[in-house]
Amino acid sequence: MISINTTQPLCTSCRKRVAVYRRLTSGEKLCRLCLFRSVAKQVRKTIHYYKMLKKKESVLYILRSDDIALSIEAFAIIHAAARDLEMSYNIICPSNIVNCNAVETHIKNLVKDVPINVVLTHHSLDAIPKTFIHALKYVEALAIKIALERNLGTILTPLFRDEMTLLSIYGLLTTSKTVFGEGLPIKRIGDVKVVRPFYHVISTDVMYLTITSALRALEPLHEPCLKLTIGSDRFMEKARKTLAKSPELMYSSAKSVELLQSFITAGSTLCKVCGSFSNREVCEYCETILKFL
């Protein structure tokens, strides 16, 4: 007979397993399984609310070069959230940053009986400016190029609520329409759309799931951009700390961003490289990365 140590709190969701994680946004004390299921539920609601995906669609998923392991855990969550859609996946893997054979093995062990094709790429991140915005623009522009070549209509980026809030704030402060546009759940460029299924999920939830899995065994070949910053302004560092202490601000900003969208982006065109708002054909960020694509 197995006995439970009653000095440890039980999961507030299942009331069966020991709680191991206190959720910042709700204060819930959850076991790992209930945390995973709760995040997957959030992602499923976001996918259906914004009509991000279609049944039996072949999609392109981005492994973020600043955190491969986190991206793989996020992929497992998306698969669980959208299992009923019976999709097939093409996964962009930066072969100069991580061992893509090991990545493919991990993914196929996590997600069985699902069509998965790993697309090898070489990320030129050593050559572009070391900011989060440049790296995001670069990898999504690269994904858009691949999607157009392979006739894929949807790209999934594991970008999280706290990151998108910071991008929106930074875009407002710097009066940059193209940065502000990165805080929205969907971007479109021609027949391709870039979607953010983790629009309502904060990164710390997925970080915990990642560090408690076997994924940290995936060591990068080198670390070209593991300490990316949103911007150089000191205010942004303060904003990050404020958001960590105020989940209410983090989530209320999502609705504010969508309400401000039409006002801020009035008269804008779309950057032909990244699909975000711009006052010109190619936004100022994509101008610096265009030659590396």
N, C-alpha and C positions, 0 to 999 in steps of 0.2 A: 504493500500500500504506500502511495506517495503522499507525503504531508507537505503542506504549504507553510512557509514561514510567515506567520501572522503579523510579524513586526514590519513587514514590507507591505505597502499599499497595493491593493488589487487594481487592475485596469478598470477605469470608470465606464468603459464601453462593454466589455464582455463579462466582467466580474468573475473571471475564472483564472486568468494569468496575472502574474506579478507586473505591476506598472514599471516601466523602465524609462519613460520619457514624459516630460511635462511640456505640453504644447503652448507656445508663446501666445498664439492668437485666442485660445479659448480657456487655457488653464487646465484642460483635461490631462489626466495622468493615464497614459496609454501603454499597453504592451506593444511590442514591435509589429505584430500581425495586425492589430487594430489600427495602428498608425498607418501602415501600408494601405489597408483597405479604405481608410478615411481619405487619404491623399488621392487614391484612385477614384473615389467617389467624386471628389472635387473636380478632378480632371475630366471625368465622364460628363458632369454637368456643364462644364465649360465647352467641351467639344460639341455637345448637342445644342446648347444655347446659341452659340455663334455659328452653328452649321459648318464646322471646320473640316469634317471628313465625310466621305461617302462610302457606302458599303462596297466591299470587294475592290477598293481602290488600291493602286500601287503608289506608295508615297516615298518621299526621300526624307530621311532623318539625319540630323546633324549631331555628330559627336563633337562637343566643344573641346577645343585644344587646351583650354585652361583647366579643365577637369574632366578627363576621360571617364574615370570611375563614376563620378556623379551623373554623367550623361548616360551611362549604361544602366544605372539604377533607375533613372528617369524613363528610359526606354521600357524597362520592365513594368513600370507603373502605367505608362501609356498603353502598352499591350493589354494589361489587365483591365484598364478602363474602357478600351475599345474592342474587346475580344469579340463582341457580337457583330462587329462590322466586317470581320473576316478579311482583313487587309493583308497585303504583302508589303515588305519593307526593303528599301534600298538604304544602306547606312553608310554615310561618308566617314571614312577613317583616315586620319592624317598619318601616313606611313612613315614620315620622317620624325614623328614625335612619339609614337607608341608602336608596339609589336601588334600589327593588325591580325595576325594569325591567332595570337592569344586572345585578342578582343573578340574575334569571331567565335572562338571556342566558348568563351564566357557567355556571350549573348545566346548562343544556341543551347547552352546548358540551362540558362534562365528561362528561355522561351522556346518550347518544343513544338514541333508540328506546324510551324509557321514559315512561309516562304521568306527567306532572308538573303539578300545579296549585299555583300560588303564592297563598297566602291572605294578603291585606294586613291588617295590624293596626296599631293605634296604641298604643305602649307608654307607659304613664304613669310611667316610671321616674324622672322628675324629682321626682315627688311622694312616692315611697316612700323609706324609709331606705336609705342607700347601703351596704348590706352584701350580700355574696354570697348569704347565706341568704334575705334578703328578695327579692332579684332572682330567685333560682331558684324560690322559692315562687310569686312573681307570674307568671312566664312559664309555669310548669307548670299553675298554676290557670287561666290564660287558655287554655292548650292543652286542658285538660280540658273547659272550657266549650264550646270550638269542636268538640271531638270528640263531645260529647253532642249538639250541634246538628246535626252532619253524620252522625251514626250511624257514627262511626269507633271501632274497638275498641282501637287501639294507638297510643301516643305514644312517639316516640323522642327522647331527650335526649342530646346530645353532652357527657356529664359523664365525667370521667376518673378513673383509679384514685387518683392523688395527691389530687385534690379530694375524692373520696368518703372517703378515709382521714382527711383533715382534718375533714370533717363528722362522721364517727363519733367521732373523738377529742374534738372540741368538744362534741358531744352528751353524751358521757360525763362530761366535766369540768364541764359546766353542768347536769348531770342533766336534760337536755332530750330527752325521747323523740322529739319531732317532728324535731329536728335529727339525732339518731342514726339515725332511719329513712331519712334521705336518703342514708345510706351503703350502702344495700342495692340489689341489682341490679334489683328490680321492686317497684313500688307498685301497688295496685289501689284503684279508687274506683268502686263499682258494677260496671258491665260494661266499664269502661275500665281498661286497665293502662298505666302509665308505665314504660318499660324503658330501661336504660342499657347499650347494646351495647359501650361502651368500658370496661366494668367491670374489665378486666384490661390496659388500655392506659394508659401514663402520658402526660400532656399534651405533654411535650417531644418525643416522637416525632412527633406530629401537628403540633406547632408548626414543626418543621424542614421537614416536607413542605409546610406552608403558605407559609413564607417563601421557599421555593425554587420556588414556582409563580407563576403570574401573578395570583393572587388578592389580593395586597396592593395591587393597583390599585383595589380597591373601597374608596374612602375613605368613612368615615361622614359623614353630614350634620352631626352633632355628637356629642360624646362624653359622654353622661349618666352612664355607669357603668363606665368603662374601668379604674378603679382600685378595684374592689370588694375588701373584705377579708372573711375568714371571720368574724372577730369582733374586738373591741377588745382582748382579753386578750393581753398580751405573750408569754405562753406559746405562743400559736398561731404567732407569727412564728418562735419558736425551733423549734417542731414542723415547720414548713415546711422550714426549713434542714436539720433532722435527716433528714427524709424524702428530701431531695435527695441526701444523702450515704449513705443506707441503703435501697436498693431492697428488701432482704430484709424490713425492717420494713414497708414499704409493702404488700408482697404477703402476708406472713404475717398482717397485720391483717385482710385480707379474710375469711379463714376464721374468725378470732376473732370478728369482727362477726357473722357468720352463726350461730355457736355461742351468742353472747350474746343474740341477737335474742329468743328466747322468754323468757329470764329478765328482761331489761330491759323488755320491752313487755308483760309479764303484766298483765292487767286493763285494758289500754288499749283505747280505741276508735279509729276512724280519723277524721281531720279530714275533714269533708265538702267542703272546698274543695281541699286539696292531696293528700289521700289518705295522708298520713303518720300516724304514731302520735300520739296525743294523749290527755290526760285529760278532754277536753271536746269538744263537738261541732265547734267551730272552734278550731284551735290558736292560740297567742299570736301567731305570726307572721302568720297569715292574717287575724287580726282587724284588723291595721294596713293590709292591702292590699285587703280585701274591697270597700271603696267605690270602688276604682279599676278593678275588673274590668268 
